[in-house]
Amino acid sequence: MKERQGKLLGIPYDTRRPTAARFTYTYWSAQNPRLFPPKMDGIGWGINFYWVIHPLRWLKARKGSVSVAAHHVDEDRREHPSRTEHETMV
């Protein structure tokens, strides 16, 4: 089976094998600005528990500079070169 990722009807999916690095980035990472990032395996969204435990930091990061968000978009594009800017910010 070919391992792929993308969106189907606006819902993210990822059929690649899970890795420890992607698990950490998805479910516990201050570098991932999303509270509900796409799941690292399967269909839908997961929860970045780092932001659940540190809600004030999440609010501060959301209010922060646009350059922080742009940095994460660039970082996500390197990891997922086929994604558009809109897909990376959702």
KEGUFI-756432 format. One record per residue: residue number from 1; residue in one letter; z negated, y negated, x negated of N, C-alpha, C in turn. Coordinates in Angstrom, 1 decimal. Atoms other than C-alpha are relative to their C-alpha. Layout:
<rs>
[NUM; 'a'; [Z; Y; X]; [Z; Y; X]; [Z; Y; X]]
...
</rs>
This chain:
<rs>
[1; 'm'; [0.0; 1.2; -0.8]; [0.0; 0.0; 0.0]; [0.0; -1.2; -0.9]]
[2; 'k'; [0.0; 1.2; 0.8]; [0.9; -3.4; -1.3]; [-1.1; -0.9; 0.3]]
[3; 'e'; [1.2; 0.8; -0.3]; [-2.1; -5.6; -1.7]; [0.5; -1.5; 0.2]]
[4; 'r'; [-0.5; 1.3; -0.3]; [-1.5; -9.0; -0.1]; [-1.1; -0.8; 0.7]]
[5; 'q'; [0.9; 1.0; -0.6]; [-3.2; -12.1; 1.3]; [0.8; -1.0; 0.7]]
[6; 'g'; [-0.8; 1.1; -0.7]; [-2.2; -14.9; 3.6]; [-0.7; -0.3; 1.4]]
[7; 'k'; [0.5; 0.3; -1.3]; [-2.6; -16.0; 7.2]; [0.9; 0.6; 1.1]]
[8; 'l'; [-0.7; -0.6; -1.1]; [-1.6; -14.4; 10.5]; [-0.5; -0.7; 1.2]]
[9; 'l'; [0.5; 0.8; -1.1]; [-1.7; -16.7; 13.5]; [-1.1; -0.9; -0.3]]
[10; 'g'; [1.1; 1.0; 0.5]; [-3.9; -19.1; 11.5]; [-1.3; 0.7; -0.5]]
[11; 'i'; [1.2; -0.8; 0.4]; [-6.4; -16.3; 10.7]; [0.2; 0.6; -1.4]]
[12; 'p'; [-0.2; -0.5; 1.3]; [-6.8; -15.5; 7.0]; [-0.2; 1.5; -0.1]]
[13; 'y'; [0.2; -1.4; 0.3]; [-6.5; -12.0; 5.7]; [0.2; 0.3; -1.5]]
[14; 'd'; [-0.1; -0.4; 1.4]; [-6.8; -10.3; 2.3]; [-0.2; 1.5; -0.1]]
[15; 't'; [0.1; -1.5; 0.2]; [-6.0; -6.7; 1.5]; [-0.1; 0.4; -1.4]]
[16; 'r'; [0.2; -0.4; 1.4]; [-6.6; -6.9; -2.2]; [-1.3; 0.7; -0.2]]
[17; 'r'; [1.3; -0.7; 0.3]; [-9.3; -4.8; -3.8]; [-1.0; -1.1; -0.3]]
[18; 'p'; [1.0; 0.9; 0.3]; [-12.6; -6.7; -3.9]; [-0.4; 0.0; -1.5]]
[19; 't'; [0.5; 0.1; 1.4]; [-13.9; -7.9; -7.3]; [-1.3; -0.7; 0.0]]
[20; 'a'; [1.3; 0.7; 0.0]; [-17.3; -9.1; -8.3]; [0.2; -1.5; -0.1]]
[21; 'a'; [-0.2; 1.4; 0.1]; [-15.9; -12.5; -9.2]; [0.4; -0.6; 1.3]]
[22; 'r'; [-0.4; 0.5; -1.3]; [-14.2; -13.0; -5.8]; [-1.2; 0.1; 1.0]]
[23; 'f'; [1.2; -0.1; -0.8]; [-17.4; -11.7; -4.1]; [-0.9; -1.2; -0.2]]
[24; 't'; [0.9; 1.1; 0.3]; [-19.5; -14.3; -5.8]; [0.6; -1.3; 0.4]]
[25; 'y'; [-0.6; 1.3; -0.4]; [-17.0; -17.1; -5.2]; [0.0; -0.2; 1.5]]
[26; 't'; [-0.1; 0.1; -1.5]; [-16.7; -16.3; -1.5]; [-1.4; -0.1; 0.6]]
[27; 'y'; [1.2; -0.1; -0.7]; [-20.3; -15.5; -0.6]; [-1.2; -0.7; -0.7]]
[28; 'w'; [1.1; 0.8; 0.6]; [-22.5; -17.4; -3.1]; [0.5; -0.8; -1.2]]
[29; 's'; [-0.6; 0.9; 1.1]; [-20.9; -20.3; -5.0]; [-0.1; -1.4; 0.4]]
[30; 'a'; [0.0; 1.5; -0.2]; [-21.6; -24.0; -5.3]; [1.4; -0.5; -0.4]]
[31; 'q'; [-1.4; 0.5; 0.4]; [-18.0; -24.3; -6.8]; [1.0; 0.2; 1.2]]
[32; 'n'; [-0.9; -0.2; -1.2]; [-16.5; -23.1; -3.4]; [-0.6; -1.0; 1.0]]
[33; 'p'; [0.5; 1.1; -0.9]; [-16.8; -26.2; -1.1]; [-0.1; 0.5; 1.4]]
[34; 'r'; [0.0; -0.4; -1.4]; [-16.3; -24.2; 2.1]; [-1.3; 0.7; 0.4]]
[35; 'l'; [1.1; -0.7; -0.6]; [-19.2; -23.1; 4.3]; [0.5; 1.3; 0.5]]
[36; 'f'; [-0.6; -1.2; -0.6]; [-16.9; -20.6; 6.0]; [1.4; 0.3; -0.7]]
[37; 'p'; [-1.2; -0.3; 0.8]; [-14.4; -19.4; 3.3]; [0.7; 1.2; 0.6]]
[38; 'p'; [-0.7; -1.2; -0.4]; [-11.7; -16.8; 4.0]; [-0.7; 1.2; -0.6]]
[39; 'k'; [0.6; -1.2; 0.5]; [-13.2; -13.3; 3.6]; [0.8; 0.5; -1.2]]
[40; 'm'; [-0.6; -0.5; 1.2]; [-12.5; -11.7; 0.2]; [0.7; 1.3; 0.3]]
[41; 'd'; [-0.7; -1.2; -0.4]; [-11.4; -8.5; 2.0]; [-0.1; 0.1; 1.5]]
[42; 'g'; [-0.1; -0.1; -1.5]; [-10.3; -8.0; 5.6]; [0.6; -1.2; 0.6]]
[43; 'i'; [-0.5; 1.1; -0.8]; [-9.6; -10.5; 8.3]; [-1.1; -0.9; 0.4]]
[44; 'g'; [0.9; 1.0; -0.5]; [-11.3; -13.7; 9.2]; [-0.7; -0.8; -1.1]]
[45; 'w'; [0.7; 0.8; 0.9]; [-13.9; -15.9; 7.5]; [-1.4; 0.6; -0.3]]
[46; 'g'; [1.3; -0.4; 0.3]; [-17.1; -15.2; 5.7]; [-0.9; -1.2; -0.1]]
[47; 'i'; [1.0; 1.1; 0.1]; [-20.2; -17.3; 5.0]; [-0.4; -0.2; -1.5]]
[48; 'n'; [0.4; 0.3; 1.3]; [-20.9; -19.0; 1.7]; [-1.5; -0.3; 0.1]]
[49; 'f'; [1.5; 0.1; -0.2]; [-24.7; -18.3; 1.7]; [-0.7; -1.0; -0.9]]
[50; 'y'; [0.5; 1.1; 0.9]; [-25.2; -20.8; -1.2]; [-0.3; -1.2; 0.8]]
[51; 'w'; [0.1; 1.2; -0.8]; [-24.6; -23.6; 1.3]; [-1.0; 0.2; 1.1]]
[52; 'v'; [1.0; -0.2; -1.0]; [-26.8; -22.0; 3.9]; [-1.4; -0.2; -0.5]]
[53; 'i'; [1.3; 0.1; 0.6]; [-29.7; -21.9; 1.5]; [-0.2; -1.5; -0.5]]
[54; 'h'; [0.0; 1.3; 0.5]; [-28.9; -25.4; 0.2]; [0.8; -1.0; 0.9]]
[55; 'p'; [-0.8; 0.8; -0.9]; [-27.7; -27.4; 3.2]; [0.1; -1.5; -0.4]]
[56; 'l'; [-0.1; 1.4; 0.4]; [-28.5; -30.8; 1.8]; [1.0; -0.2; -1.1]]
[57; 'r'; [-1.0; 0.1; 1.1]; [-26.4; -30.1; -1.3]; [1.4; 0.1; 0.6]]
[58; 'w'; [-1.3; -0.2; -0.6]; [-23.6; -29.0; 1.0]; [0.4; -1.4; 0.7]]
[59; 'l'; [-0.3; 1.3; -0.6]; [-23.8; -32.3; 3.0]; [0.3; -1.0; -1.1]]
[60; 'k'; [-0.3; 1.0; 1.1]; [-23.9; -34.3; -0.2]; [1.4; 0.3; -0.6]]
[61; 'a'; [-1.3; -0.3; 0.6]; [-20.9; -32.4; -1.6]; [1.1; -0.4; 1.0]]
[62; 'r'; [-1.0; 0.4; -1.0]; [-19.0; -33.0; 1.7]; [0.2; -1.5; 0.0]]
[63; 'k'; [-0.1; 1.4; 0.1]; [-19.8; -36.7; 1.4]; [0.6; -0.5; -1.3]]
[64; 'g'; [-0.3; 0.4; 1.4]; [-19.0; -36.7; -2.3]; [1.5; -0.5; -0.1]]
[65; 's'; [-1.3; 0.5; 0.4]; [-15.8; -37.8; -4.0]; [1.1; 0.9; 0.5]]
[66; 'v'; [-1.2; -0.7; -0.3]; [-12.3; -36.8; -3.0]; [0.4; 0.8; -1.2]]
[67; 's'; [-0.4; -0.7; 1.2]; [-11.8; -35.8; -6.6]; [-0.7; 1.4; -0.1]]
[68; 'v'; [0.6; -1.3; 0.0]; [-14.3; -32.9; -6.1]; [0.8; 0.9; 0.9]]
[69; 'a'; [-0.8; -0.8; -0.9]; [-12.3; -31.6; -3.2]; [1.4; 0.3; -0.6]]
[70; 'a'; [-1.3; -0.2; 0.6]; [-9.0; -32.1; -5.1]; [-0.1; 1.0; -1.1]]
[71; 'h'; [0.2; -1.0; 1.0]; [-10.5; -30.1; -8.0]; [0.0; 1.4; 0.5]]
[72; 'h'; [0.1; -1.3; -0.6]; [-11.2; -27.2; -5.7]; [1.3; 0.4; 0.5]]
[73; 'v'; [-1.4; -0.3; -0.5]; [-7.7; -27.4; -4.2]; [0.8; 0.5; -1.2]]
[74; 'd'; [-0.7; -0.4; 1.2]; [-6.2; -27.2; -7.7]; [-0.5; 1.4; -0.5]]
[75; 'e'; [0.6; -1.2; 0.4]; [-8.6; -24.4; -8.6]; [0.5; 1.2; 0.9]]
[76; 'd'; [-0.5; -1.0; -1.0]; [-7.6; -22.5; -5.4]; [1.4; 0.3; -0.2]]
[77; 'r'; [-1.5; -0.2; 0.2]; [-3.9; -23.0; -6.1]; [0.2; 0.9; -1.2]]
[78; 'r'; [-0.2; -0.9; 1.1]; [-4.3; -21.4; -9.5]; [-0.3; 1.4; 0.3]]
[79; 'e'; [0.3; -1.4; -0.4]; [-6.0; -18.4; -7.9]; [0.9; 0.5; 1.0]]
[80; 'h'; [-0.9; -0.4; -1.1]; [-3.6; -18.3; -4.9]; [1.2; -0.9; -0.1]]
[81; 'p'; [-1.1; 0.9; 0.2]; [-0.3; -20.0; -6.1]; [0.9; -0.1; 1.3]]
[82; 's'; [-0.9; 0.1; -1.1]; [1.5; -19.3; -2.8]; [-0.6; -0.8; 1.2]]
[83; 'r'; [0.6; 0.8; -1.1]; [-1.0; -21.3; -0.6]; [0.4; -1.4; -0.1]]
[84; 't'; [-0.2; 1.4; 0.0]; [-0.3; -24.8; 0.5]; [-1.3; -0.7; 0.0]]
[85; 'e'; [1.2; 0.8; 0.1]; [-2.7; -27.6; 0.2]; [-0.8; 0.1; 1.3]]
[86; 'h'; [0.7; -0.1; -1.3]; [-3.6; -27.4; 4.0]; [-0.7; 1.3; 0.1]]
[87; 'e'; [0.7; -1.3; -0.1]; [-4.4; -23.7; 3.7]; [-1.2; 0.0; -0.9]]
[88; 't'; [1.1; 0.0; 0.9]; [-6.6; -24.3; 0.7]; [-1.2; -0.8; 0.5]]
[89; 'm'; [1.1; 0.9; -0.4]; [-8.7; -27.0; 2.4]; [-0.6; 0.5; 1.3]]
[90; 'v'; [0.6; -0.5; -1.2]; [-9.3; -25.0; 5.6]; [-1.1; 0.9; -0.2]]
</rs>
